[in-house]
């Protein structure tokens, strides 16, 4: 096995695969929404245990997912 090939010996690069990353972003945002709903239900127990910051983790996940969705929508156009 050789690590370096001459340009004349290389095969052409494959064509890029067309994907719709927006669907993956929507699935991720939906999962963060479900996690946030569960955290809101368990908020009294989380507050008593000193873990109320988990709520902000869910909010940050949704916010970053929306930013990613906007970016992929812009890139898709």
C-alpha positions as CSV (number, residue, x, y, z in Angstrom):
1,X,0.0,0.0,0.0
2,X,1.4,3.4,-1.0
3,X,0.6,6.5,0.9
4,X,1.3,8.9,-2.0
5,X,0.0,8.6,-5.6
6,X,0.8,10.7,-8.6
7,X,-2.0,12.7,-10.0
8,X,-2.1,10.5,-13.1
9,X,-2.6,7.4,-11.0
10,X,-5.5,8.8,-8.9
11,X,-9.1,8.0,-9.7
12,X,-11.5,10.9,-10.0
13,X,-13.2,12.1,-6.8
14,X,-16.8,10.9,-6.4
15,X,-19.7,13.4,-6.8
16,X,-20.9,14.9,-3.5
17,X,-24.0,13.3,-2.1
18,X,-27.1,15.5,-1.9
19,X,-28.6,15.5,1.6
20,X,-31.3,17.4,3.4
21,X,-29.8,18.2,6.7
22,X,-32.8,20.2,7.8
23,X,-34.7,16.9,8.6
24,X,-31.9,15.9,11.0
25,X,-32.0,19.3,12.7
26,X,-35.8,19.1,13.1
27,X,-35.4,15.6,14.7
28,X,-32.8,17.0,17.1
29,X,-34.9,20.0,18.0
30,X,-37.9,17.7,18.6
31,X,-35.8,15.5,21.0
32,X,-34.7,18.6,22.9
33,X,-38.3,19.8,23.2
34,X,-39.3,16.4,24.6
35,X,-36.3,16.5,27.1
36,X,-37.3,20.1,28.1
37,X,-40.9,18.9,28.7
38,X,-39.7,16.1,31.0
39,X,-37.4,18.5,32.8
40,X,-40.3,20.9,33.4
41,X,-42.4,18.1,34.9
42,X,-39.5,17.2,37.2
43,X,-38.6,20.8,38.0
44,X,-39.5,20.6,41.7
45,X,-37.3,17.5,42.2
46,X,-34.4,19.1,40.2
47,X,-34.6,22.3,42.2
48,X,-34.6,20.3,45.5
49,X,-31.5,18.4,44.3
50,X,-29.7,21.6,43.1
51,X,-29.8,20.6,39.5
52,X,-32.2,23.2,38.1
53,X,-29.4,24.2,35.6
54,X,-30.4,21.1,33.6
55,X,-33.4,23.1,32.4
56,X,-31.0,25.6,30.8
57,X,-29.3,22.7,29.0
58,X,-32.6,21.9,27.3
59,X,-33.2,25.5,26.4
60,X,-29.6,25.9,25.0
61,X,-30.1,22.7,22.9
62,X,-33.3,24.1,21.4
63,X,-31.6,27.5,20.7
64,X,-28.6,26.0,19.1
65,X,-30.8,23.6,17.1
66,X,-32.8,26.6,15.8
67,X,-29.6,28.4,14.8
68,X,-28.4,25.3,13.0
69,X,-31.8,25.0,11.3
70,X,-31.5,28.6,10.0
71,X,-28.0,27.9,8.8
72,X,-28.9,24.7,7.0
73,X,-32.0,26.4,5.5
74,X,-29.8,29.3,4.2
75,X,-27.1,26.8,2.9
76,X,-29.8,24.7,1.2
77,X,-31.0,27.6,-0.9
